[in-house]
Structure formats: C-alpha cells, structure tokens
Amino acid sequence: MVVMMKMKRIFKNTALYIGIVSTLVATSCKPEIEGFQTTPGEANFSKYIAVGNSLTAGFADGGLYLEGQQVAFPNLIAEQLRQVGGGDFRSPFFSENERNGSGYLQLKDLVNGQPVMENITDNLAYREPGKLSKYTDDVENLGVPGMRLDLSKFGPFGAANMYFERLLQDGDVGTKTYMDFATEKNHTFFSFWLGNNDVLGNAMNGAVTNPEDPTTVLTETATFEHAYREFITKLTENQQKGVVATIPDVTAIPFFTTVTRGTLIAAVKAESGQDVQDLYIEIGTGTSRAASDDDLFILPFASAGLLGNTSGENPAPYGLHPSNPIESKYVLDSDEVTAIQARVKAFNNIIKKVAEEEELALADAHAYLNRVQKPGIVYNGVAVNASFITGNAFSLDGVHLTPMGNALIANLFIEAINKQYRSRIPKVDASKYRGVRFP
C-alpha cells in the first residue's frame, strides 16, 4: 500500500487519541483442510518474481527491517509454491548486524490504555546518510517502498529512492527504470501489486500536491492506464502467467480512521476543561469551515502537538478558531475523500479489465480489505479488523501490514491463483503469525 518514505518518526512518546478495545467480528476464515492434494495446474512457478512497492517489500511499522522483510507476503507465497514446483525466491534481506534496516517504530508502553511509541535506532543499515547498504545480488522479491506506476519509467527515481538505489549496480543508479529492472528476470510467473502509491502519496499529504515532490501527485487515470498496460505487456511477452491485485480504499486504513473529529474534541475537553464543540479546517487559501465527521484527519496529527496552540502571529487557538484552522496537509476533507475514492475506483476498473484481457489471476484486495475494515473477519479464532494496534491487520504506521496481515494477503493471492489456473496451492496458516507486538 503504501509509501512511508516521508513518514518521519512521527509518534515519539505522545499518546494517541484511541481506546484499546476488543472488537467482536462475525465472518470466519478456516485453515487448510488436511490431506490437501497439491498441483501447479496450468501455471509454471519455477521462477516466481514479485513486482510491487512497500507492501511487497515487507515494509512495516514505519520502516523496512529484517523481520518485516522475512514475512512479506511474496515470501510466504513463495514458500507455498515450493510444494508445486516453485524454485528459489531470494529477497534483499538486511544482514543480522543491520537487522533494523531503516529504523522503525515499536510499541513501548500503554499508559491509561493509550500507546506510547519509541524509535528503534540501533543496528541500522545506512552506509551513509540517506543511503542504505547495497544489495546487488540476484533477487526475486522486487518490492521497492515508494514505487509508483507513474515513476516506474523514470530513471532518476533510482537515485532519489534509497530503497531502489540499494538494489542497483552503481552504473545503473539514476538511469535504469524500475520497469526495466523488474522485467529482465526471465521469470515464469509473477505477482504484481503497484498503483497504491499513485493515490496514497497524495492522500497522506492531505491531498496537497508539492510541486517539488512527485510522490505527492495524484496520478492521472490515463497515465496510470498507459503505464499499467505497458508493464503487464512486458511481464507477459513470453506468455508468462501471473496474478495482479486491486488497490485498497486508502481512506479506510487506520492512518485515516484513527484520529477523528470526536476523539480530538474529547481530548481538548479533557485537557483544558473547555466546552469545545467545533474544530476548523483549512479548505483553501484563506478559507476555513467547521470540520464534520466525514473529514479524515491523518494519524500524525495526533502527535503533532498543534491543536489549541497560539502564537504571537496568531493568538487564536490552532484548529479551534476559524482564523487559525488545521492545515490542509493534516486532513482529507469530505470532497477530497470522494475524489480519492473515485480515483481508486477508476484505477481498479483498469486493473480488472487488463486482468481479464490478459487472462491473469485477480486478487481483489479492495474488496477483501473492505471486509477486514467492517465487519472484520475471524481467522482460526483470532479477530482481525482495521482497528489501530488491536486489529491484528495493520502495523504501527497505520498503513502497512503486520505479519498476520501479510499471511492473510498471501492467502488472498493464492486463492486467486488457484481459481484462475486450476492450481492447488496450499494456503498459509496465518495463525502462526503475530499482529502488533505488545510490550
């Protein structure tokens, strides 16, 4: 799903305005039946590659680190494919000495039911500031955090993105495109999950486009379709089979659903004792309005420490007065939510059409994660939903998946492959994988 490259260590030691509660859910998922007879069906899994972004790479908890890499959903799929003729599947793992990779968030404590985060900053993998340790051996997990379809044909992105830069030979940095990098592997089967960041980058920035940062742009539908079709054409030029996935409703993930108008107002009342009734949000230059429950505040706003602040330049309390509203970058207003959801729908229509035309398997992540959000599912007695921290599906950054979430997505892909190619690939026992690790 997501690019979290720009997401700094935003939580620090600040409590978030959420309650740690259990959620009862109604739908159940059953583990694999004993005696399952495996077969590859109509597909050749001897050389499987995974094309994608941070979700494919195993990014979690606001960073890329070894444990997350190891449980990335393509690695779990590859393990199952070994039972039906799958070959080696190599990932650009960090070494044990550099196991914490780019650094990540950890749940340090619960204070009155509220989470306290800390940054993991030891055993990192930086060879110099902004550049991770190189890994230029052959790999089949090609996931690059931050990768977008509209940048997959842009050579300079390899120099700008440290996760892609570490995978490239020095002579290819800044010149080789991700599309070329991913389509030169002589694969027999592929998974493809790109497109999330073509929406998410803009949404995470409150639908504010920064002209100097292409990751904040909302990709045009025509641009998306052209890049998507070209990528799939190259991946299937030798009649290879594969599985593609739709884009989730990015506005329904914990990054956008945890911090609400109601929880913010309740927090102000509890801290100040004032009878606050409204928050005010910026909806244009010099324009504001009272926030509604249909407006979505991004997760970092909870720990930004801005709400109610005053300054010599503006004595009105921040966010509590129309003359000093919450900035657009911290909120998706209801119109922006509608626009983001419409773009996701347009992209998914393209994905479904291409999958049908090319006779590829389709993993409908959009529909599946909507089920996880509401009402949620039960897997082998374990409740799974989109609640922040307690829901088992999403990691501490509110965007990326937990190990259990990865296992369930791996099963979604496996089900789609089995359906399309008459394969019988056993599914992953997701109950063996954790949700958020509690202190």
WOZI-V710464 format. One record per pair of residues at least 4 apart in sequence whose ideal C-beta (glycine too) atoms are under 7 Angstrom apart, sorted by the first residue. I is the first residue (numbers start at 1). J is the second residue. If there is no record, write none. Layout:
BEGIN
I_J / I_J
END
This chain:
BEGIN
1_55 / 1_196 / 1_200 / 1_248 / 1_250 / 1_399 / 1_400 / 2_53 / 2_54 / 2_55 / 2_196 / 2_197 / 2_200 / 2_399 / 2_400 / 3_53 / 3_54 / 3_145 / 3_146 / 3_197 / 3_200 / 3_201 / 3_215 / 4_54 / 4_59 / 4_62 / 4_145 / 4_397 / 4_399 / 4_400 / 5_145 / 5_146 / 6_215 / 7_62 / 7_397 / 9_105 / 9_119 / 10_300 / 10_303 / 11_105 / 11_117 / 11_303 / 12_117 / 12_303 / 13_116 / 13_117 / 14_303 / 14_305 / 15_111 / 15_114 / 15_115 / 15_116 / 16_114 / 16_115 / 16_258 / 16_302 / 16_303 / 17_259 / 17_263 / 17_264 / 17_267 / 17_302 / 18_258 / 18_263 / 18_388 / 19_113 / 20_110 / 20_113 / 20_389 / 20_390 / 21_390 / 22_390 / 23_376 / 23_383 / 23_385 / 23_387 / 24_383 / 25_375 / 25_376 / 25_377 / 25_378 / 25_383 / 25_385 / 26_375 / 27_371 / 27_375 / 27_377 / 27_378 / 28_377 / 28_378 / 29_377 / 29_378 / 29_379 / 31_380 / 31_429 / 32_36 / 32_426 / 32_427 / 36_424 / 36_426 / 37_424 / 38_83 / 38_84 / 38_424 / 38_425 / 38_426 / 39_84 / 39_423 / 39_424 / 40_44 / 40_45 / 40_84 / 40_85 / 40_423 / 41_421 / 41_422 / 41_423 / 41_424 / 42_421 / 42_422 / 43_189 / 43_241 / 43_417 / 43_421 / 43_423 / 44_188 / 44_189 / 45_81 / 45_84 / 45_85 / 45_86 / 45_188 / 45_189 / 46_85 / 46_86 / 46_87 / 46_188 / 47_87 / 47_186 / 47_187 / 47_188 / 48_78 / 48_81 / 48_86 / 48_89 / 48_140 / 48_187 / 48_189 / 49_140 / 49_142 / 49_185 / 49_187 / 49_190 / 50_56 / 50_74 / 50_140 / 50_141 / 50_142 / 50_143 / 50_191 / 51_142 / 51_182 / 51_190 / 51_191 / 51_192 / 51_194 / 52_56 / 52_143 / 52_192 / 52_193 / 52_194 / 53_143 / 53_144 / 53_145 / 53_146 / 53_147 / 53_194 / 53_196 / 53_197 / 54_59 / 54_143 / 54_145 / 54_146 / 54_400 / 55_193 / 55_196 / 55_400 / 55_401 / 56_72 / 56_74 / 56_141 / 56_143 / 56_193 / 57_64 / 57_69 / 57_72 / 57_143 / 57_144 / 57_145 / 57_163 / 58_68 / 58_69 / 58_71 / 58_72 / 58_143 / 59_64 / 59_68 / 59_145 / 59_400 / 60_68 / 60_395 / 60_400 / 60_401 / 60_402 / 61_104 / 61_105 / 61_395 / 61_396 / 61_397 / 62_104 / 62_105 / 62_396 / 62_397 / 63_101 / 63_102 / 63_103 / 63_104 / 64_68 / 64_69 / 64_101 / 64_102 / 64_145 / 64_163 / 65_94 / 65_99 / 65_100 / 65_101 / 65_102 / 65_104 / 66_70 / 66_93 / 66_94 / 66_99 / 66_101 / 67_71 / 68_72 / 69_91 / 69_93 / 69_94 / 70_75 / 71_75 / 71_76 / 71_403 / 71_406 / 71_433 / 72_141 / 72_143 / 72_406 / 73_77 / 73_406 / 73_409 / 73_410 / 73_413 / 74_78 / 74_141 / 74_191 / 75_79 / 75_89 / 75_91 / 75_141 / 76_80 / 76_406 / 76_407 / 76_410 / 76_428 / 77_81 / 77_191 / 77_410 / 77_413 / 77_414 / 78_86 / 78_89 / 80_414 / 80_425 / 80_426 / 80_428 / 81_86 / 81_425 / 82_86 / 83_426 / 84_423 / 84_425 / 89_140 / 89_141 / 90_138 / 90_139 / 90_140 / 91_139 / 91_141 / 92_135 / 92_139 / 92_167 / 94_98 / 94_99 / 94_101 / 94_125 / 97_123 / 98_123 / 98_124 / 98_125 / 98_133 / 99_123 / 100_104 / 100_120 / 100_122 / 100_123 / 100_124 / 101_124 / 101_125 / 102_125 / 102_132 / 103_119 / 103_120 / 103_121 / 103_124 / 104_120 / 105_117 / 105_119 / 105_396 / 105_397 / 106_117 / 106_118 / 106_120 / 107_115 / 107_117 / 107_396 / 107_436 / 107_437 / 107_438 / 107_439 / 108_116 / 108_117 / 108_118 / 108_439 / 109_116 / 109_439 / 110_114 / 110_115 / 111_116 / 115_389 / 117_396 / 125_132 / 125_133 / 126_131 / 126_132 / 127_131 / 127_132 / 127_133 / 130_162 / 131_162 / 131_165 / 132_162 / 132_166 / 133_166 / 134_166 / 135_166 / 135_167 / 136_167 / 136_169 / 139_167 / 142_182 / 144_161 / 144_163 / 144_164 / 144_178 / 145_163 / 146_161 / 146_163 / 146_197 / 146_215 / 147_151 / 147_152 / 147_178 / 147_194 / 147_197 / 148_152 / 148_197 / 148_198 / 148_201 / 148_215 / 148_219 / 149_194 / 149_195 / 149_198 / 149_219 / 149_224 / 149_227 / 149_228 / 150_198 / 150_219 / 150_223 / 150_224 / 150_227 / 151_157 / 151_214 / 152_177 / 152_178 / 152_179 / 152_194 / 152_227 / 152_231 / 153_177 / 153_179 / 153_227 / 154_177 / 155_174 / 155_175 / 155_176 / 155_177 / 156_160 / 156_174 / 157_161 / 157_164 / 157_178 / 158_164 / 158_165 / 158_168 / 158_172 / 158_173 / 158_174 / 158_176 / 159_165 / 159_173 / 159_174 / 161_165 / 162_166 / 164_168 / 164_178 / 165_173 / 168_172 / 168_173 / 168_176 / 172_176 / 176_180 / 176_181 / 177_181 / 178_182 / 179_183 / 179_231 / 179_234 / 180_184 / 183_234 / 183_235 / 187_240 / 188_240 / 189_240 / 189_241 / 189_242 / 190_235 / 190_240 / 190_242 / 191_242 / 191_243 / 191_413 / 192_232 / 192_235 / 192_242 / 192_244 / 193_245 / 195_224 / 195_247 / 195_347 / 195_351 / 196_200 / 196_247 / 196_250 / 197_201 / 197_215 / 198_219 / 198_224 / 199_203 / 199_218 / 199_247 / 199_250 / 199_340 / 199_343 / 199_344 / 199_347 / 200_204 / 200_250 / 201_205 / 201_215 / 201_216 / 202_207 / 202_209 / 202_216 / 202_217 / 202_218 / 203_207 / 203_250 / 203_251 / 203_332 / 203_340 / 204_255 / 204_298 / 205_210 / 205_216 / 205_329 / 206_298 / 206_328 / 206_329 / 206_330 / 206_331 / 206_332 / 207_332 / 207_336 / 207_340 / 208_216 / 208_328 / 208_329 / 209_216 / 209_217 / 210_216 / 218_343 / 219_223 / 219_224 / 220_224 / 221_225 / 221_346 / 222_226 / 223_227 / 224_228 / 224_347 / 224_350 / 225_229 / 225_350 / 226_230 / 227_231 / 228_232 / 228_350 / 228_351 / 228_354 / 229_233 / 229_354 / 230_234 / 231_235 / 232_236 / 232_354 / 232_358 / 233_237 / 235_240 / 235_242 / 236_240 / 236_358 / 241_360 / 241_421 / 242_360 / 243_360 / 243_361 / 243_363 / 243_413 / 243_416 / 243_417 / 244_351 / 244_355 / 244_360 / 244_362 / 245_363 / 245_365 / 246_348 / 246_351 / 246_352 / 246_364 / 246_365 / 246_366 / 247_344 / 247_347 / 247_348 / 247_366 / 248_253 / 248_365 / 248_366 / 248_369 / 249_341 / 249_344 / 249_366 / 249_370 / 250_340 / 250_344 / 251_256 / 251_296 / 251_332 / 251_337 / 251_340 / 251_341 / 252_257 / 252_370 / 252_373 / 252_386 / 253_257 / 253_386 / 253_394 / 253_398 / 253_399 / 254_258 / 254_299 / 254_386 / 254_388 / 254_394 / 254_398 / 255_298 / 255_299 / 255_398 / 255_399 / 256_296 / 256_298 / 256_332 / 257_386 / 258_299 / 258_388 / 258_398 / 259_263 / 259_264 / 259_297 / 259_299 / 259_301 / 259_302 / 260_264 / 260_297 / 261_265 / 261_279 / 261_291 / 261_293 / 261_295 / 262_266 / 263_267 / 264_268 / 264_279 / 264_297 / 264_307 / 265_269 / 265_276 / 265_279 / 266_270 / 267_271 / 268_272 / 268_274 / 268_276 / 268_307 / 268_308 / 269_274 / 269_275 / 269_276 / 272_308 / 276_320 / 278_290 / 279_291 / 279_319 / 279_320 / 279_326 / 280_288 / 280_289 / 280_290 / 280_291 / 280_319 / 280_320 / 280_321 / 280_322 / 280_325 / 280_326 / 281_288 / 281_289 / 281_291 / 281_295 / 281_325 / 281_326 / 281_331 / 281_333 / 282_288 / 282_325 / 282_326 / 282_327 / 282_328 / 283_287 / 283_288 / 283_289 / 283_333 / 288_322 / 288_325 / 291_295 / 292_334 / 294_334 / 294_337 / 295_331 / 295_332 / 295_333 / 295_334 / 296_331 / 296_332 / 296_337 / 297_301 / 297_330 / 297_331 / 298_330 / 298_331 / 299_398 / 300_304 / 301_330 / 306_318 / 306_319 / 307_318 / 307_319 / 308_317 / 308_318 / 308_319 / 308_320 / 309_317 / 309_318 / 310_314 / 310_315 / 310_316 / 310_317 / 314_324 / 316_321 / 316_323 / 316_324 / 317_321 / 317_324 / 318_324 / 319_325 / 319_326 / 326_330 / 326_331 / 332_336 / 332_337 / 332_340 / 334_338 / 335_339 / 336_340 / 337_341 / 338_342 / 339_343 / 340_344 / 341_345 / 342_346 / 343_347 / 344_348 / 345_349 / 346_350 / 347_351 / 348_352 / 348_366 / 349_353 / 350_354 / 351_355 / 352_356 / 352_362 / 353_357 / 354_358 / 355_360 / 355_362 / 361_416 / 361_417 / 361_419 / 361_420 / 361_421 / 362_416 / 363_412 / 363_413 / 363_416 / 364_368 / 365_369 / 365_409 / 365_412 / 366_370 / 367_371 / 368_372 / 368_412 / 369_373 / 371_377 / 372_376 / 372_377 / 372_384 / 372_385 / 372_386 / 372_393 / 373_385 / 373_386 / 376_383 / 376_384 / 376_385 / 377_384 / 378_382 / 378_383 / 379_384 / 379_408 / 379_430 / 379_431 / 380_431 / 382_392 / 382_431 / 383_392 / 384_391 / 384_392 / 384_393 / 384_404 / 384_408 / 385_391 / 385_393 / 386_391 / 386_393 / 386_394 / 387_391 / 388_394 / 388_398 / 389_436 / 392_402 / 392_404 / 392_435 / 393_401 / 393_402 / 393_405 / 394_398 / 394_401 / 394_402 / 394_405 / 395_400 / 395_401 / 395_402 / 395_436 / 396_436 / 401_405 / 401_406 / 401_409 / 402_434 / 402_435 / 402_436 / 403_407 / 403_433 / 403_434 / 404_408 / 404_430 / 404_433 / 404_434 / 404_435 / 405_409 / 406_410 / 407_411 / 407_428 / 407_430 / 407_433 / 408_412 / 408_430 / 409_413 / 410_414 / 410_428 / 411_415 / 411_427 / 411_428 / 411_430 / 412_416 / 413_417 / 414_418 / 414_425 / 414_427 / 415_419 / 416_420 / 417_421 / 417_423 / 417_425 / 418_423 / 418_424 / 418_425
END
